Each structure stands twice: as structure tokens, then as C-alpha cells.
């Protein structure tokens, strides 16, 4: 006998389907990007071999030399450096990369040592406006149970990651200037996007706020689903026509 699916259960199944579809599309996009990059390198190699260019001059294909493929190609074609090619920062020779943490690394007391930095203070003030509560006070004083709540933990870690950047900017500005790559674990991806200049601090915080609230709501739905009624794991469901 099939069980008639409820509206809530239907929404959950729809979310699962959308997530799977998004993951497939993301994987296909990565494969296409890799194929395009590999094709560009192969084309450059073929051109070099045809022109019998010495390998030592192929800086665009040597990571340690730090030049881009586009820059090398324009140099060989024109005898000089093309302006459009050098607009891209030459950072491939740098060994500095930033990895921003995800949820779970929060702790009461974070931000305390950097709260006096002007840039951090400005971010805290903007965060209070956007979130509607004093995030700095929560980070510094807790309580831990509240800080561990998804809704508060994610904005706190987002802000703390960027505050750490500002601290490093004061202590070692060269490390910031020479950063070649940045990435983030889960929530840290949004911190990395803001650091990379892909979005503003305000927009990033709004996205993180919405993400945290959605994840908490989804967790609550998950608890409801686990609570039942699911008498049989293999029960079939039917959507009423």
C-alpha cells in the first residue's frame, strides 16, 4: 500500500532533487573548464613546437616562471608585452594561499584581540546594522550555547575570518599583497569570495545570514522527518494527481 505524501515531505524530496541537479551541473561545469584549460595549453605547446621555440622561453607553461600562457603568446607574436595580458596579476610564483574555516571552529573570545582595529570595528558596526544584534559582544562574551547556534555561528565565523585578514594586513602586509590563492571550507567559501573581491562585505554577510537561517530551518524539518511517520524505510510514496 502506498502512503500519500504530505506537502512537507514533497518539499523535502524537491529540495533533494534540486541539490542533486545542482551538484551534477557544478561537476559538468568543472569538467568543461578543465577541458578548455587543457585545450589552451595544448594549443600553445603546438604553436611553440611549430615555431621551434626553446623550452626555456615557454614561461607561460612553466609554473615556476610565473608568467601566464596569454602573456607568453602575446610576447612571441608582437615581440613585446601586450598590455591586456599583463593586466592579470602575476601571482602564480607566490606560495601564499589563504584557507578560511567553516562552522565548528567558533569559540567564545574570538575577535577580542582585534576589535580595536579600525577596519574590524567598521565591519562589526555594519554587521550590527545588517543582523540586528551585537555580533562582536556575542563573539567576545558568549554564551557558548548561543554562539554554537547555526544562525549566530556562521555570521560570527564569516566576520572573524575577515578580521583575521585585517590583523595580518597590519602585521604582515606583504602576505596579503602576495596571496596567490584563497579558498574556504563550506561557510569559509563566502569569506574567501569577499576577500577575493567577488562580493562586498555587506552582500557577503547578507548571504551568510540567509544561508544560516535556511540551514537551521532545514535541520528542523529533518528532525520532523526522522520523527516519522516512516514505519518502513522502503515505503513507497505517491503524489496525488
N, C-alpha and C positions, 0 to 999 in steps of 0.2 A: 504494500500500500504506500502510495507517495504522500508526502506531507506538503501542504500548501505553504509556500514560502511567505514570510512576513515582509512588510516593507523594509524593516531594518535589515533583515537578512539579505534582501535583494540589493540594498545599498552596499553591504559588505562585499558581496560577490562582484558587484560592479567595480568597486574600488580595487579588488584583487586583479580583475581583468585589465583595468586601466594601468595598474602598476606593471603588470607583465608586458603589456603592449609598449609602455614607455621604456622598459628595460631592453626589449628587442630593438626598438628604434635607436636607442642610445648605442647599442652594440653595433648595429649596422652603420651608424654614423662614424664610429671609431674605425671600423674596417675600411670604409671609404676614404677617410682621412689618411689612414696609413698607406693605402694603395696609391693615393695621389702623391704623398710624400716620397714613397719608394720610386714611383714613376719619374718624378722630377729629378731625383738623384741619378737614376739610371740614364736618363736623357743627358744629364750633364757629363756623366762618365763617357758616354758615347761620343759627345762633342769633343771632349778632351782627347780621346784616343784618335779620333779622326784628324785633329789638328796636331797630333803628336806633341801635346803639351807635357813637359816634365811633371812628374808626380809632385815634386816639391813645390810647384806653383799652384797646385789644386787646393788652396786654402779653404775653399768653400766646402770641401768634402773631408777636411781634417778637423775634428772637433777641437783638438788642442790649439790650433791656429786661431780659432775664434771668429773667422770670417764666415759670412753666410754664403749659400750657394748663389743667391741672386747677385750678391756683391761681386763674387768672382767672375760670374758670367759677364756682367757689365764691364768689368775691368778688361777682360780679354777682348771684348768686342770693340771698345772705344779707346783702349789704351790708357784709360784713366778711371777714376772712381765716379760712378754715377750717383747723383745727389739722392734720388729716390731710394736707391739701395742702401745708402748709409743712414737713412732716416731711422732704420731699425737698430735699436741699441745692440752693441756688440758685447753680449754678456755670456756667450757660450763658454768662454775660457774661465769664468768665475766658478768657484767651488762652493759658493754660499747659496743655501736654499732654506726657506722657512716652511715649517710644517706646523699648522695650528691645530690644537687639540679639540676633541669632541666632548660631548656630555659625559660626565663621570669624573672629570678632573677638577671640578669645583671644590672649593674649601673656604670655610669662614676665615676671614682675614685677608683674602686676596684684594688687591687694589690699594691696601692701606699704605704701602711704602711708596706708591707712585701717585697718590691722589693729589699731591701738591703741584704736580707738573701742569703747566697752563693748558697744554693740549688735552691732557686727561681730564682736567676739570671741565673743560669745554664739552667734551664728549659726555661726561656724567650729567651735566646740565641739560644737554639735548636729550639724553636718554630719559631723564625725569619728565620732560615735556611729552615725549612720544609714548612712554609706558604708563605715565600717570602715577608713578611711585618712585621713591628714592632708591635706585638700584645700588648706588655707592654704599649707603647705610646698610643695606641687606648683605652686600658682599663683605663689608668690614665687620659687622656685628652679628650677622645671622638673624634668626636662629638657623641651625643647620637643616632642620626638617623643612623649613620653607625654602632655603637655598637649593635643596636637593629636588624640589618640585620642578618638573619639566618646564612649566610656564616661566619660572624665575631663573632656573639654571642655564637655559640656553642664551637668553639675553646677557646674563652675567658673564658667561664664558666668551661670548662674542665681544663684549666690551673689554674684558680682561686681556684678550689676545691682542687687540689693537693698542691697549695701554702698554703692554709689554714692548710693542714696536716703538712707541714713543720713548720709553725708557732706554731702549737700545739706541735710538736716534740721538739721545743726549750723551750716552756713554761711549758709543762707537758709531758715529755717523757713516763711516766708510762701509761698515757691514750692511747698512741699509742701501747705500748707493750702489754697492756691488752685488746685491742679491740677484741671482740669475733665475731662480725658480721659486714658486711658492705653491703650497697645496694645503689641504686640510682634511682631517678625519671627520666625516659626517658633518656635524654643525660647523666644524672648522673650515669647511669649504666656503662658507659665506664670509668668514673673517678673511680668508685668502682673497676672495673676489674684491673685497673693499680695499685691502692692502694693494692689490694689483691695479686698482683704479677702474675696475669694471663697473662699480656702482658706488654711490656716495655712502657715507656712514649712516645718514638718516634713512635712506632707502634700505640699506642692508639690515638695520635694526628693525624696521617695519616688517620686512620679510621674515626675519628670525622670530619676531613676536607672533606673527600669523602661523608660522611653522610650529612653534612650541604649543600654541593653543590647539592647533589641529591634531598634533600628536597626542596631547592629553585627552582630547575628545575621542580619538580613535582607540586609545588604550581603555577608556571607559566602556566603549562599545565592545571591545574584545573581551572584557570581563563579563559583560552581559551575555555574550555568545557562549563563553565557556561555562557559564552558569546553566545554560540549557534554554529550551528543552531540546537535547540531542540524545535520545535514548540509544541510538545506534550510529556509530561512526560512518557506516556505509549507507545510511538512509538516503534515498533519492528525493529530490525536491522538484516540485513543478510550479511553474509560474502560471497563474490563472489567465486565461485568454480574455 
